[in-house]
Amino acid sequence: MKTLSLLITNAAFAAMLATAAPAIAQTASKVVLTEVDPAMLTTAWRASDIIGAKVYDDAGIEIGKVKDLLVVANGSIPFVIVTNIPGDDELSRSVVVAASDFELMDKKLTMHGGSAAVLMSAPKF
């Protein structure tokens, strides 16, 4: 099983390469592309797949949705912004959760130890 933080780190690295390419092209006469392992691409998630993905607790109950990802200066994505109370805009709130708290299980983002109550008790973002 892959953790969300590993998937996000790979996505961040790819995004960093994509944004660095124009700068390299302007300052260097030759751009060298890194070889990509096709097997890794078949199991990778795009950031666009993660943003908007439903979040489940250990029992498989939906407890929220990924609203955004926070990228820090070194290019890693250590935090995920989760909006809880799916479908209830009045009670909805966004909170910051460590990416390491998630695991991809059976094609679902599972927040271990998470619950709607845990998300409600976290400080608003």
Sine and cosine of phi, psi and omega as CSV:
sin_phi,cos_phi,sin_psi,cos_psi,sin_omega,cos_omega
0.00,0.00,0.63,-0.78,0.01,-1.00
-0.98,-0.20,0.60,-0.80,0.06,-1.00
-1.00,0.05,0.41,-0.91,0.01,-1.00
-0.87,0.48,-0.61,0.79,-0.04,-1.00
-0.89,0.46,-0.60,0.80,0.05,-1.00
-0.91,0.40,-0.69,0.72,0.02,-1.00
-0.89,0.45,-0.66,0.75,-0.01,-1.00
-0.93,0.37,-0.63,0.77,0.02,-1.00
-0.87,0.48,-0.68,0.73,0.04,-1.00
-0.89,0.46,-0.67,0.74,0.03,-1.00
-0.90,0.43,-0.65,0.76,0.01,-1.00
-0.90,0.43,-0.64,0.77,0.02,-1.00
-0.89,0.45,-0.69,0.72,0.03,-1.00
-0.89,0.45,-0.67,0.75,0.02,-1.00
-0.91,0.42,-0.63,0.78,0.00,-1.00
-0.90,0.44,-0.67,0.74,0.04,-1.00
-0.89,0.46,-0.65,0.76,-0.02,-1.00
-0.91,0.42,-0.61,0.79,-0.01,-1.00
-0.99,0.16,-0.42,0.91,-0.01,-1.00
-0.99,0.17,-0.43,0.90,-0.08,-1.00
-0.83,0.55,-0.71,0.70,0.01,-1.00
-0.89,0.45,-0.60,0.80,0.01,-1.00
-0.92,0.39,-0.65,0.76,0.02,-1.00
-0.91,0.42,-0.67,0.75,-0.02,-1.00
-0.89,0.46,-0.51,0.86,-0.02,-1.00
-0.98,0.19,-0.48,0.87,-0.10,-0.99
-0.97,-0.25,-0.34,0.94,-0.03,-1.00
-0.89,-0.45,0.43,-0.90,-0.01,-1.00
-0.99,0.10,-0.29,0.96,-0.03,-1.00
-0.63,-0.78,0.75,-0.66,0.03,-1.00
-0.98,-0.22,0.77,-0.64,0.04,-1.00
-0.95,-0.31,0.85,-0.52,0.00,-1.00
-1.00,0.05,0.59,-0.81,0.03,-1.00
-0.99,0.17,0.65,-0.76,0.04,-1.00
-0.95,0.31,0.68,-0.73,-0.05,-1.00
-0.94,-0.35,0.71,-0.70,0.04,-1.00
-0.98,0.22,0.91,-0.41,-0.03,-1.00
-0.86,0.51,-0.52,0.85,0.02,-1.00
-0.89,0.45,-0.60,0.80,0.01,-1.00
-0.92,0.40,-0.59,0.80,-0.02,-1.00
-0.92,0.40,-0.50,0.87,-0.03,-1.00
-0.95,0.31,-0.38,0.93,-0.01,-1.00
-0.96,-0.29,-0.05,1.00,-0.06,-1.00
-0.99,0.17,0.47,-0.88,0.11,-0.99
-0.95,-0.30,0.62,-0.78,0.14,-0.99
-0.99,0.17,0.44,-0.90,0.07,-1.00
-0.84,0.54,-0.58,0.81,0.01,-1.00
-0.92,0.39,-0.39,0.92,0.09,-1.00
-0.98,0.19,-0.53,0.85,-0.03,-1.00
-0.98,0.22,-0.71,0.71,0.02,-1.00
-0.93,0.37,0.84,-0.54,-0.05,-1.00
0.99,-0.12,-0.15,0.99,0.00,-1.00
-0.94,0.35,0.57,-0.82,0.06,-1.00
-0.96,0.28,0.54,-0.84,0.03,-1.00
-0.93,-0.38,0.72,-0.70,-0.04,-1.00
-0.87,-0.49,0.46,-0.89,0.11,-0.99
-1.00,0.07,-0.03,-1.00,-0.04,-1.00
-0.88,0.47,-0.41,0.91,0.00,-1.00
-1.00,0.07,-0.03,1.00,0.00,-1.00
1.00,0.06,0.23,0.97,0.01,-1.00
-1.00,-0.02,0.73,-0.68,0.02,-1.00
-0.92,0.39,0.80,-0.60,-0.01,-1.00
-0.86,-0.51,-0.12,0.99,-0.01,-1.00
0.03,-1.00,-0.22,-0.97,-0.03,-1.00
-0.56,-0.83,0.62,-0.79,0.04,-1.00
-0.96,0.29,0.85,-0.53,-0.01,-1.00
-1.00,-0.07,-0.61,0.79,-0.06,-1.00
-0.26,-0.97,0.14,-0.99,0.05,-1.00
-0.85,-0.53,0.61,-0.79,0.04,-1.00
-0.97,-0.23,0.85,-0.52,0.01,-1.00
-0.98,-0.21,0.77,-0.63,0.02,-1.00
-0.99,-0.15,0.12,-0.99,-0.16,-0.99
-0.82,0.58,-0.56,0.83,-0.04,-1.00
-0.99,0.14,0.03,1.00,0.05,-1.00
1.00,-0.07,-0.09,1.00,0.02,-1.00
-0.99,0.13,0.28,-0.96,-0.01,-1.00
-0.83,-0.56,1.00,0.08,-0.08,-1.00
-0.99,0.13,-0.24,0.97,-0.09,-1.00
-0.74,-0.67,0.52,-0.86,0.03,-1.00
-0.84,-0.55,0.68,-0.73,0.08,-1.00
-1.00,-0.09,0.84,-0.55,-0.04,-1.00
-0.90,-0.44,0.72,-0.69,0.13,-0.99
-0.98,-0.19,0.79,-0.61,-0.04,-1.00
-0.99,-0.13,-0.11,-0.99,-0.02,-1.00
0.76,0.65,0.93,0.36,-0.01,-1.00
-0.84,0.55,0.75,-0.66,0.07,-1.00
0.99,0.11,-0.03,1.00,-0.02,-1.00
-0.87,-0.50,1.00,0.07,-0.09,-1.00
-0.88,0.47,-0.51,0.86,-0.04,-1.00
-0.92,0.38,-0.62,0.78,-0.01,-1.00
-0.99,-0.12,-0.08,1.00,-0.07,-1.00
-0.91,0.43,0.61,-0.79,0.08,-1.00
-0.51,-0.86,0.48,-0.88,0.03,-1.00
-0.98,-0.20,0.68,-0.73,0.02,-1.00
-0.72,-0.70,0.36,-0.93,0.02,-1.00
-0.99,-0.14,0.76,-0.66,0.00,-1.00
-0.79,-0.62,0.64,-0.77,0.06,-1.00
-0.90,0.44,0.71,-0.70,0.02,-1.00
-0.87,0.50,-0.48,0.88,0.00,-1.00
-0.94,0.35,-0.21,0.98,0.05,-1.00
-0.98,0.19,-0.10,1.00,-0.06,-1.00
-0.95,-0.31,0.49,-0.87,0.12,-0.99
-0.61,-0.79,0.61,-0.79,0.05,-1.00
-1.00,0.07,0.94,-0.33,-0.02,-1.00
-0.82,-0.57,0.85,-0.53,0.00,-1.00
0.78,0.62,0.70,0.72,0.01,-1.00
0.89,0.46,0.42,0.91,0.06,-1.00
-0.82,-0.57,0.62,-0.78,0.11,-0.99
-0.99,0.15,0.93,-0.38,-0.04,-1.00
-0.96,-0.28,0.78,-0.63,0.06,-1.00
-0.99,-0.17,0.98,-0.21,-0.05,-1.00
-0.90,0.43,0.78,-0.63,-0.02,-1.00
0.97,0.23,0.05,1.00,-0.03,-1.00
-1.00,0.06,0.40,-0.91,0.08,-1.00
-0.34,-0.94,0.19,-0.98,0.06,-1.00
-0.87,0.49,-0.60,0.80,0.01,-1.00
-0.92,0.40,-0.62,0.78,0.03,-1.00
-0.90,0.44,-0.69,0.73,0.01,-1.00
-0.92,0.40,-0.61,0.79,0.02,-1.00
-0.92,0.39,-0.50,0.87,-0.05,-1.00
-1.00,0.10,-0.24,0.97,0.00,-1.00
-0.97,0.25,0.49,-0.87,0.04,-1.00
-0.89,0.46,0.59,-0.81,0.05,-1.00
-0.91,0.42,0.51,-0.86,0.08,-1.00
-0.96,-0.27,0.00,0.00,0.00,0.00
